[in-house]
């Protein structure tokens, strides 16, 4: 396998990792995974800008810039998903607290009678 194929396969694997790592419920609780994938995305973007796929360096350098932009966009989308997950988790927690508060009040009012 030549270096071009390895770079392209590693890039595709990283994009796949972006989808797999953030699948399922409560993934936002695994911050170590989130920050690891974010760091890998930014490192891949830097690699694509500085070196990129060797075959494209001479013939079509815009491909390397496109691949770098793709990793930056994935990083931004992951950040947006993280914000949304935290927002949803906080809303769910507040809703659970309100339900618990209401049930306690009902029990207290029921025991007074």
SEDREN-698512 format. One line per 10 residues: their letters; for each residue x, y, z of N, C-alpha, C. Coordinates in nm, 2 decimals. Atoms other than C-alpha are relative to their C-alpha. Example, Ala and Ser with C-alpha at 12.3 -4.5 7.8 and 13.67 -1.06 7.14 Angstrom:
BEGIN
AS = 0.09,-0.12,0.00,1.23,-0.45,0.78,0.09,0.12,0.00  -0.09,-0.11,0.00,1.37,-0.11,0.71,-0.08,0.11,0.08
END
This chain:
BEGIN
XXXXXXXXXX = 0.08,-0.12,0.00,0.00,0.00,0.00,0.09,0.12,0.00  -0.08,-0.12,0.00,0.14,0.34,-0.09,-0.05,0.10,0.10  0.04,-0.10,-0.10,0.13,0.65,0.12,-0.13,0.07,-0.03  0.12,-0.07,0.03,-0.15,0.81,-0.07,-0.12,-0.08,0.05  0.11,0.09,-0.04,-0.38,0.51,0.00,-0.01,0.01,0.16  0.00,0.00,-0.15,-0.28,0.51,0.37,-0.06,0.14,0.05  0.05,-0.13,-0.05,-0.35,0.89,0.41,-0.15,0.01,-0.02  0.14,-0.01,0.03,-0.69,0.86,0.24,-0.08,-0.10,0.09  0.07,0.09,-0.08,-0.79,0.55,0.44,0.00,0.05,0.15  0.00,-0.05,-0.13,-0.69,0.71,0.77,-0.10,0.12,0.01
XXXXXXXXXX = 0.10,-0.11,0.00,-0.89,1.02,0.68,-0.14,-0.05,0.00  0.13,0.06,0.00,-1.19,0.81,0.60,-0.03,-0.07,0.13  0.02,0.06,-0.13,-1.15,0.62,0.92,-0.03,0.10,0.11  0.03,-0.10,-0.09,-1.14,0.94,1.11,-0.14,0.06,-0.01  0.14,-0.05,0.02,-1.46,1.06,0.95,-0.10,-0.11,0.05  0.09,0.11,-0.06,-1.62,0.72,1.04,0.00,0.01,0.15  -0.01,-0.01,-0.15,-1.49,0.77,1.40,-0.09,0.11,0.05  0.08,-0.11,-0.04,-1.67,1.10,1.41,-0.15,-0.04,0.01  0.14,0.04,0.00,-2.00,0.93,1.34,-0.02,-0.11,0.11  0.02,0.11,-0.10,-1.95,0.62,1.56,0.02,0.05,0.14
XXXXXXXXXX = -0.03,-0.04,-0.13,-1.81,0.80,1.86,-0.12,0.08,0.07  0.11,-0.08,-0.06,-2.12,1.02,1.90,-0.13,-0.06,-0.03  0.12,0.07,0.02,-2.38,0.76,1.83,-0.05,-0.05,0.14  0.05,0.06,-0.12,-2.61,0.64,2.10,-0.04,0.11,0.10  0.04,-0.10,-0.10,-2.74,0.81,2.42,0.11,0.02,0.10  -0.09,-0.04,-0.10,-2.55,0.99,2.68,0.15,0.00,-0.04  -0.14,0.00,0.05,-2.23,1.01,2.46,0.06,0.13,0.05  -0.06,-0.12,-0.05,-2.19,1.37,2.59,0.06,-0.01,0.14  -0.06,0.02,-0.14,-2.09,1.23,2.93,0.15,-0.05,-0.02  -0.13,0.05,0.03,-1.77,1.08,2.77,0.09,0.12,-0.06
XXXXXXXXXX = -0.07,-0.12,0.05,-1.57,1.41,2.74,0.14,-0.04,-0.05  -0.13,0.05,0.05,-1.24,1.22,2.69,-0.01,-0.04,-0.14  0.02,0.05,0.14,-1.38,1.07,2.37,-0.02,0.12,-0.09  0.03,-0.11,0.08,-1.52,1.40,2.25,0.13,0.08,-0.03  -0.12,-0.08,0.02,-1.19,1.59,2.31,0.11,-0.07,-0.08  -0.10,0.08,0.08,-0.98,1.31,2.16,-0.04,0.01,-0.15  0.04,-0.01,0.14,-1.19,1.31,1.84,0.02,0.14,-0.06  -0.02,-0.14,0.05,-1.18,1.69,1.82,0.15,0.03,-0.03  -0.14,-0.02,0.02,-0.80,1.69,1.86,0.05,-0.07,-0.13  -0.03,0.08,0.12,-0.77,1.42,1.59,-0.05,0.08,-0.13
XXXXXXXXXX = 0.05,-0.08,0.11,-0.99,1.63,1.36,0.09,0.12,-0.04  -0.09,-0.12,0.03,-0.77,1.94,1.40,0.14,-0.04,-0.04  -0.13,0.04,0.04,-0.45,1.75,1.37,-0.01,-0.05,-0.15  0.01,0.04,0.14,-0.58,1.59,1.05,-0.01,0.12,-0.10  0.02,-0.12,0.09,-0.68,1.93,0.91,0.14,0.07,-0.01  -0.13,-0.06,0.01,-0.33,2.07,0.99,0.09,-0.09,-0.09  -0.08,0.09,0.08,-0.17,1.76,0.83,-0.04,0.02,-0.15  0.04,-0.01,0.14,-0.38,1.81,0.51,0.05,0.14,-0.05  -0.05,-0.13,0.05,-0.28,2.18,0.49,0.15,0.00,-0.02  -0.15,0.00,0.00,0.09,2.12,0.56,0.06,-0.10,-0.10
XXXXXXXXXX = -0.05,0.10,0.09,0.15,1.79,0.37,-0.10,-0.06,-0.09  0.11,0.05,0.08,-0.17,1.64,0.25,0.03,-0.13,-0.07  -0.03,0.12,0.08,-0.20,1.35,0.01,0.10,0.03,-0.10  -0.12,-0.03,0.09,0.13,1.34,-0.18,-0.04,0.01,-0.15  0.04,-0.01,0.14,-0.03,1.28,-0.52,-0.07,0.13,-0.04  0.08,-0.12,0.03,-0.25,1.58,-0.49,0.08,0.13,0.02  -0.09,-0.12,-0.03,0.03,1.81,-0.37,0.04,0.08,-0.13  -0.04,-0.06,0.12,0.15,1.87,-0.72,-0.11,0.02,-0.10  0.10,-0.01,0.11,-0.15,1.80,-0.94,-0.12,0.08,0.03  0.13,-0.07,-0.03,-0.45,1.93,-0.75,0.01,0.04,0.15
XXXXXXXXXX = -0.02,-0.03,-0.14,-0.35,2.10,-0.42,-0.14,0.04,0.07  0.13,-0.04,-0.06,-0.71,2.22,-0.37,-0.07,-0.11,0.06  0.06,0.11,-0.06,-0.81,1.87,-0.29,0.04,-0.01,0.15  -0.05,0.00,-0.13,-0.59,1.88,0.02,-0.07,0.11,0.09  0.07,-0.11,-0.08,-0.75,2.21,0.13,-0.14,-0.04,0.02  0.13,0.05,-0.01,-1.09,2.06,0.07,-0.01,-0.10,0.12  -0.01,0.10,-0.10,-1.00,1.76,0.29,0.02,0.07,0.14  -0.02,-0.07,-0.12,-0.87,2.00,0.56,-0.13,0.07,0.05  0.13,-0.07,-0.04,-1.19,2.20,0.55,-0.10,-0.10,0.05  0.09,0.10,-0.04,-1.39,1.88,0.58,0.02,-0.04,0.15
XXXXXXXXXX = -0.03,0.03,-0.14,-1.21,1.80,0.91,-0.04,0.11,0.09  0.03,-0.11,-0.08,-1.26,2.15,1.04,-0.16,0.01,0.02  0.15,0.00,-0.01,-1.64,2.14,0.96,-0.05,-0.11,0.09  0.04,0.11,-0.09,-1.67,1.80,1.13,0.03,0.04,0.15  -0.02,-0.04,-0.14,-1.51,1.95,1.44,-0.10,0.10,0.05  0.10,-0.09,-0.03,-1.75,2.24,1.43,-0.14,-0.06,0.03  0.13,0.07,-0.02,-2.05,2.01,1.39,0.00,-0.08,0.13  -0.01,0.08,-0.13,-1.93,1.79,1.68,-0.02,0.10,0.12  0.02,-0.10,-0.11,-1.91,2.11,1.90,-0.15,0.04,0.01  0.14,-0.03,0.00,-2.26,2.20,1.80,-0.09,-0.11,0.06
XXXXXXXXXX = 0.07,0.12,-0.06,-2.39,1.85,1.88,0.02,-0.01,0.15  -0.03,0.00,-0.15,-2.22,1.87,2.22,-0.08,0.11,0.07  0.08,-0.10,-0.06,-2.39,2.20,2.30,-0.14,-0.04,0.01  0.14,0.05,0.00,-2.72,2.06,2.20,-0.03,-0.11,0.10  0.01,0.11,-0.10,-2.67,1.75,2.41,0.00,0.05,0.14  -0.01,-0.05,-0.13,-2.58,1.95,2.71,-0.13,0.08,0.03  0.12,-0.07,-0.02,-2.88,2.18,2.66,-0.12,-0.09,0.03  0.10,0.10,-0.02,-3.11,1.88,2.63,0.01,-0.07,0.13  -0.02,0.06,-0.12,-2.96,1.72,2.93,-0.04,0.09,0.12  0.04,-0.09,-0.10,-3.01,2.03,3.14,-0.15,0.01,0.01
XXXXXXXXXX = 0.15,-0.01,0.00,-3.37,2.06,3.03,-0.07,-0.12,0.06  0.06,0.12,-0.06,-3.44,1.70,3.11,0.02,-0.01,0.15  -0.02,0.00,-0.14,-3.28,1.74,3.45,-0.10,0.09,0.07  0.10,-0.09,-0.06,-3.50,2.04,3.53,-0.14,-0.06,0.00  0.13,0.07,0.01,-3.80,1.85,3.41,-0.02,-0.11,0.11  0.01,0.10,-0.11,-3.72,1.56,3.64,-0.01,0.06,0.14  0.01,-0.07,-0.13,-3.67,1.79,3.93,-0.14,0.05,0.03  0.13,-0.06,-0.02,-4.00,1.96,3.87,-0.10,-0.12,0.03  0.09,0.11,-0.03,-4.18,1.62,3.86,0.02,-0.06,0.14  -0.03,0.04,-0.14,-4.01,1.51,4.18,-0.06,0.10,0.10
XXXXXXXXXX = 0.05,-0.11,-0.09,-4.10,1.84,4.34,-0.15,-0.01,0.01  0.14,0.01,0.01,-4.46,1.80,4.23,-0.05,-0.13,0.08  0.05,0.12,-0.07,-4.49,1.44,4.36,0.02,0.01,0.15  -0.02,-0.02,-0.15,-4.34,1.54,4.70,-0.11,0.09,0.05  0.11,-0.09,-0.05,-4.59,1.82,4.73,-0.13,-0.07,0.01  0.13,0.08,0.00,-4.88,1.59,4.64,0.00,-0.09,0.12  -0.01,0.09,-0.12,-4.76,1.34,4.91,-0.01,0.08,0.13  0.01,-0.08,-0.13,-4.72,1.62,5.17,-0.14,0.05,0.02  0.14,-0.05,-0.01,-5.06,1.76,5.09,-0.10,-0.11,0.03  0.09,0.11,-0.03,-5.22,1.42,5.10,0.02,-0.05,0.14
XXX = -0.02,0.05,-0.13,-5.07,1.34,5.44,-0.06,0.10,0.10  0.06,-0.10,-0.09,-5.21,1.66,5.59,-0.15,-0.02,0.03  0.15,0.01,0.00,-5.57,1.56,5.53,-0.04,-0.12,0.08
END
